[in-house]
Amino acid sequence: MQDSFDLNRANWDDRAELHAASPEYEAERFVADPDHLSAVVRFDRPRLTDISGLRAVHLQCHIGTDTLSLARLGAQVTGLDFSTASLKQARRLAARCNSAIDYVEASVYDAAQVLQPASFDLVYTGIGALNWLPRIDDWARNVATLLKPGGRLFLREGHPLMFSLDEERQDELVIRHPYFEHAEPMVWDDDATYMRTERPLTATVTHEWNHGLGEVVSALLRYGLEITGLEEHDSLPWEALPGQMEMGADEEWRLRHDRPRVPLSYTLQAIRTCFRSSELEPDKAKTDEEAQFTRGK
């Protein structure tokens, strides 16, 4: 697992400066317009409702455009990411926008160790994050630990059905990759990123995993969260299936009208209903099982 994290960190370090300069991330527009929000948070805003005054943490925040957008909606935000280069760009953007955002460098699996437990009103995980994590259980445990009783998780993520489709096929939708969580990563070697960039990537190998919708829900329930909303969407903010999609006026990509409609992303919300330390203690049998999972057995 550590090898996977090291490979992925190198890739995101390589992306950071390129993404910050990419027109799609709109850094200069954020600086010029103090009311500007990222397209991702604009999509989320009707479901987020009023977050002014809330203490929020954005897990896997990358270069911080969504983090900054949450701050502009009135939240007191902390951003967490494992990429040094990404956080450098996030801090730079926040400073240029005169926004007081605290950024912390750590793996999401270590979030509850580097941040104060039970201190956040809102945990926000933006789209394109969970697929970089080997185990959804560790993510859910950290989310539960960070939230105050009554605190809310807001997650929008690519749908596991979408992640299971063959992105190289342009003639039809074909299942190619695992839908359920799997021990061995999907290994990619690609010098491109999902944004227009000035040069190809040099750290090209990445490891990803899928997590079934039921696995995500079950993990959150296991750690004492109550699911309050689950909505599937026919869109997402990047062209996941080249040649089969078109962008709408809302800057979301959807399958062309002649393609079957399938869910491409989902929004899940949950409330931390209780906080008993025993709930967050790993079960020994489960720990042994996960150790075998990590070794690929």
Order of alpha helices (4+ residues) and beta strands (2+ residues): alpha-alpha-alpha-beta-alpha-beta-alpha-beta-alpha-beta-alpha-beta-alpha-beta-beta-alpha-beta-beta-beta-beta-beta-alpha
